[in-house]
């Protein structure tokens, strides 16, 4: 749905902060309830079924609400670039 490669989606899912997930969700037009369900399932998959504070979900839903869909689409468009091209750009930036 996002046009992103598997490597980038996997990286987003494995991130400790879930900003990327919120950005992608806004870019593809997921409803808030769909985003919250996906977020909770990924959280459980990454850290097990232990109980969590509701503040984690509230923080993510607030982030989701603050992301403007047009900004999210622009970010995803940038991420859609070839993964190796992005890596080469980062290496060049680090070298300068």
ROSE-4610 file (N, C-alpha, C; in Angstrom, 1 decimal, always signed):
// ROSE-4610
residu = [X/X/X/X/X/X/X/X/X/X/X/X/X/X/X/X/X/X/X/X/X/X/X/X/X/X/X/X/X/X/X/X/X/X/X/X/X/X/X/X/X/X/X/X/X/X/X/X/X/X/X/X/X/X/X/X/X/X/X/X/X/X/X/X/X/X/X/X/X/X/X/X/X/X/X/X/X/X/X/X/X/X/X/X/X/X/X/X/X/X/X/X/X/X/X/X/X/X/X/X/X/X/X/X/X/X/X/X/X/X/X/X/X/X/X/X/X/X/X/X/X/X/X/X/X/X/X/X/X/X/X/X/X/X/X/X/X/X/X/X/X/X/X/X/X/X/X/X/X/X/X/X/X/X/X/X/X/X/X/X/X/X/X/X/X/X/X/X/X/X/X/X/X/X/X/X/X/X/X/X/X/X/X/X/X/X/X/X/X/X/X/X/X/X/X/X/X/X/X/X/X/X/X/X/X/X/X/X/X/X/X/X/X/X/X/X/X/X/X/X/X/X/X/X/X/X/X/X/X/X/X/X/X/X/X/X/X/X/X/X/X/X/X/X/X/X/X/X/X/X/X/X/X/X/X/X/X/X/X/X/X/X/X/X/X/X/X/X/X/X/X/X/X/X/X/X/X/X/X/X/X/X/X/X/X/X/X/X]
num = [1/1/1/2/2/2/3/3/3/4/4/4/5/5/5/6/6/6/7/7/7/8/8/8/9/9/9/10/10/10/11/11/11/12/12/12/13/13/13/14/14/14/15/15/15/16/16/16/17/17/17/18/18/18/19/19/19/20/20/20/21/21/21/22/22/22/23/23/23/24/24/24/25/25/25/26/26/26/27/27/27/28/28/28/29/29/29/30/30/30/31/31/31/32/32/32/33/33/33/34/34/34/35/35/35/36/36/36/37/37/37/38/38/38/39/39/39/40/40/40/41/41/41/42/42/42/43/43/43/44/44/44/45/45/45/46/46/46/47/47/47/48/48/48/49/49/49/50/50/50/51/51/51/52/52/52/53/53/53/54/54/54/55/55/55/56/56/56/57/57/57/58/58/58/59/59/59/60/60/60/61/61/61/62/62/62/63/63/63/64/64/64/65/65/65/66/66/66/67/67/67/68/68/68/69/69/69/70/70/70/71/71/71/72/72/72/73/73/73/74/74/74/75/75/75/76/76/76/77/77/77/78/78/78/79/79/79/80/80/80/81/81/81/82/82/82/83/83/83/84/84/84/85/85/85/86/86/86/87/87/87/88/88/88/89/89/89/90/90/90/91/91/91/92/92/92/93/93/93/94/94/94/95/95/95/96/96/96]
x = [+0.8/+0.0/+0.9/+2.0/+2.9/+3.9/+4.1/+5.1/+6.5/+6.6/+8.0/+8.5/+9.8/+10.4/+10.3/+10.5/+10.5/+11.5/+12.7/+13.8/+13.3/+12.7/+12.3/+11.1/+10.2/+9.0/+9.5/+10.4/+11.0/+11.7/+12.5/+13.2/+12.2/+11.1/+10.1/+9.4/+9.1/+8.5/+9.4/+10.7/+11.7/+12.1/+11.8/+12.3/+11.8/+12.6/+12.1/+11.1/+11.3/+10.2/+9.4/+8.1/+7.2/+6.7/+7.6/+7.2/+7.0/+7.9/+7.8/+6.5/+6.1/+4.8/+3.6/+3.7/+2.6/+2.7/+3.8/+4.0/+3.4/+3.8/+3.3/+1.8/+1.3/-0.1/-0.9/-0.4/-1.1/-1.0/+0.2/+0.4/-0.6/-0.9/-1.7/-3.2/-3.5/-4.9/-5.5/-4.7/-5.3/-6.1/-7.2/-8.0/-7.3/-7.6/-6.9/-7.1/-8.3/-8.5/-7.7/-7.5/-6.6/-5.2/-4.7/-3.4/-3.1/-4.1/-3.9/-3.8/-4.7/-4.6/-3.3/-2.8/-1.6/-0.4/-0.4/+0.6/+0.7/-0.5/-0.5/-0.1/-0.4/+0.0/+1.5/+2.1/+3.5/+4.2/+3.7/+4.3/+4.4/+3.3/+3.2/+4.2/+4.3/+5.2/+6.6/+7.0/+8.3/+8.7/+7.8/+8.1/+7.3/+6.5/+5.8/+4.5/+3.7/+2.3/+2.2/+3.3/+3.2/+2.3/+1.8/+0.9/+1.7/+1.1/+1.8/+0.9/+1.5/+0.8/+0.0/-1.2/-2.0/-1.4/-0.4/+0.2/+1.0/+1.5/+2.2/+1.3/+0.1/-0.8/-1.3/-1.6/-2.0/-0.9/+0.3/+1.4/+1.4/+1.3/+1.3/+0.1/-1.1/-2.3/-2.1/-1.5/-1.3/-0.4/+0.7/+1.6/+0.9/+0.1/-0.7/-1.5/-2.2/-3.0/-2.3/-1.1/-0.3/+0.3/+0.5/+1.1/+0.1/+0.5/-0.4/-0.2/-1.3/-1.2/-0.3/-0.3/+0.5/+2.0/+2.3/+3.7/+4.1/+3.2/+3.4/+3.7/+2.9/+3.0/+4.4/+4.8/+6.1/+7.2/+7.1/+8.1/+8.2/+7.1/+7.0/+7.6/+7.3/+7.8/+9.4/+9.9/+11.4/+11.9/+11.2/+11.6/+11.5/+10.6/+10.4/+11.7/+12.5/+13.8/+14.5/+15.3/+16.1/+16.8/+16.7/+17.4/+18.9/+19.5/+21.0/+21.4/+20.5/+20.8/+20.8/+19.9/+19.8/+21.0/+21.5/+22.7/+23.9/+24.0/+25.1/+25.1/+23.9/+23.8/+24.3/+23.9/+24.3/+25.8/+26.4/+27.8/+28.6/+28.0/+28.6/+28.5/+27.3/+27.1/+28.1/+28.3/+29.2/+30.7/+31.0/+32.4/+32.7/+31.7/+31.9/+32.1]
y = [-1.2/+0.0/+1.3/+1.2/+2.4/+2.5/+1.4/+1.4/+1.3/+1.0/+0.9/-0.5/-0.7/-2.0/-2.7/-4.0/-4.9/-4.4/-4.1/-3.7/-2.4/-1.5/-0.3/-0.6/-1.3/-1.7/-2.5/-3.4/-4.2/-3.3/-2.4/-1.4/-0.6/-0.2/+0.6/-0.2/-1.5/-2.3/-2.6/-2.7/-3.1/-1.9/-0.6/+0.6/+0.6/+1.2/+1.3/+2.5/+3.5/+4.5/+4.2/+4.5/+4.1/+5.2/+6.2/+7.4/+7.0/+6.1/+5.7/+5.0/+4.2/+3.5/+4.5/+5.5/+6.5/+7.3/+7.6/+8.3/+7.5/+6.2/+5.4/+5.2/+5.0/+4.9/+6.1/+7.3/+8.5/+8.6/+8.3/+8.4/+7.5/+6.4/+5.4/+5.6/+6.5/+6.7/+5.8/+5.1/+4.3/+5.1/+4.6/+5.2/+5.1/+5.9/+5.9/+4.6/+4.0/+2.7/+1.6/+1.6/+0.7/+0.8/+2.1/+2.3/+1.8/+2.1/+1.7/+0.2/-0.5/-2.0/-2.5/-2.0/-2.4/-2.1/-0.9/-0.5/-1.5/-1.8/-2.8/-4.2/-4.6/-5.9/-6.0/-4.9/-4.9/-4.8/-4.0/-3.8/-5.2/-5.9/-7.2/-8.2/-8.2/-9.1/-8.7/-7.5/-7.1/-7.3/-7.2/-7.3/-8.3/-9.1/-10.1/-9.6/-10.5/-10.2/-9.5/-9.0/-8.4/-7.2/-6.8/-5.6/-4.3/-3.4/-2.1/-0.9/+0.2/+1.4/+1.9/+2.4/+3.0/+4.3/+4.9/+6.1/+5.9/+4.6/+4.3/+4.5/+3.9/+4.0/+5.5/+6.2/+7.6/+8.4/+8.2/+8.9/+8.7/+7.5/+7.2/+7.7/+7.7/+8.3/+9.8/+10.4/+11.9/+12.2/+11.4/+11.5/+11.4/+10.3/+10.1/+11.3/+11.8/+13.0/+14.2/+14.4/+15.6/+15.5/+14.3/+14.2/+14.6/+15.5/+15.9/+14.9/+14.5/+13.5/+13.9/+15.2/+15.6/+15.5/+15.8/+15.6/+14.1/+13.3/+11.9/+11.3/+11.8/+11.3/+11.7/+12.9/+13.4/+12.6/+12.2/+11.4/+10.0/+9.4/+8.1/+8.1/+9.2/+9.3/+9.3/+10.0/+10.0/+8.6/+7.9/+6.6/+5.6/+5.9/+5.0/+4.9/+5.9/+5.9/+4.6/+4.2/+2.9/+2.9/+1.9/+1.7/+1.9/+1.4/+1.5/+2.9/+3.5/+4.9/+5.8/+5.6/+6.3/+6.0/+4.8/+4.4/+5.1/+5.2/+5.9/+7.4/+8.0/+9.4/+9.6/+8.8/+8.9/+8.8/+7.9/+7.7/+9.0/+9.5/+10.7/+11.9/+12.0/+13.1/+13.0/+11.7/+11.5/+11.8/+11.6/+11.8/+13.3/+14.2/+15.6/+16.3]
z = [+0.0/+0.0/+0.0/+0.6/+0.7/-0.4/-1.1/-2.2/-1.6/-0.3/+0.3/+0.2/+0.1/+0.0/+1.4/+1.3/+2.5/+3.6/+3.1/+4.1/+4.9/+4.2/+4.9/+5.9/+5.4/+6.3/+7.5/+7.3/+8.4/+9.4/+8.9/+9.8/+10.6/+10.0/+10.7/+11.7/+11.4/+12.4/+13.6/+13.4/+14.4/+15.2/+14.8/+15.5/+16.9/+17.8/+19.2/+19.3/+18.5/+18.5/+17.3/+17.4/+16.3/+15.4/+15.3/+14.5/+13.0/+12.5/+11.1/+10.9/+11.8/+11.6/+11.6/+12.4/+12.4/+11.1/+10.6/+9.3/+8.2/+8.1/+7.0/+7.1/+8.3/+8.5/+8.0/+8.3/+7.9/+6.4/+5.8/+4.3/+3.5/+4.0/+3.3/+3.7/+4.6/+5.0/+5.9/+6.8/+7.8/+8.8/+9.2/+10.3/+11.6/+12.5/+13.8/+14.5/+14.4/+15.1/+14.4/+13.1/+12.4/+12.8/+12.9/+13.4/+14.8/+15.7/+17.1/+17.2/+16.4/+16.4/+15.9/+14.8/+14.2/+15.2/+15.8/+16.7/+17.9/+18.5/+19.6/+19.2/+18.1/+17.6/+17.4/+16.8/+16.6/+17.9/+18.8/+20.2/+20.9/+20.8/+21.4/+20.7/+19.4/+18.7/+19.1/+19.3/+19.6/+21.0/+21.9/+23.3/+24.2/+23.5/+24.3/+24.8/+25.4/+25.8/+27.2/+27.8/+29.1/+29.1/+30.2/+30.3/+30.1/+29.5/+29.3/+29.7/+30.0/+30.4/+29.2/+29.5/+28.4/+27.9/+28.6/+28.2/+26.9/+26.7/+25.4/+24.2/+24.3/+23.2/+23.1/+24.2/+24.1/+23.4/+23.7/+23.1/+21.6/+21.2/+19.8/+19.1/+19.7/+19.1/+18.9/+19.9/+19.8/+18.7/+18.5/+17.4/+16.1/+16.0/+14.8/+14.4/+15.4/+15.2/+14.7/+15.2/+14.8/+13.4/+12.9/+11.6/+10.5/+9.7/+8.6/+7.4/+6.8/+5.8/+4.6/+4.2/+3.1/+3.5/+4.7/+5.2/+5.2/+5.7/+5.7/+4.3/+3.4/+2.0/+1.4/+1.8/+1.3/+1.9/+3.2/+3.8/+3.2/+2.9/+2.3/+0.9/+0.2/-1.2/-1.1/-0.1/+0.0/+0.4/+1.2/+1.6/+0.5/-0.5/-1.6/-2.5/-2.4/-3.2/-3.0/-3.9/-3.8/-2.5/-1.7/-0.4/-0.5/-1.5/-1.7/-2.0/-2.8/-3.1/-1.9/-1.0/+0.3/+1.1/+1.2/+1.9/+1.4/+0.1/-0.6/-0.3/-0.3/+0.1/+1.5/+2.4/+3.8/+4.0/+3.3/+3.3/+2.8/+1.7/+1.2/+2.1/+2.8/+3.8/+4.9/+5.4/+6.5/+6.1/+4.8/+4.4/+4.2/+4.1/+3.9/+5.2]
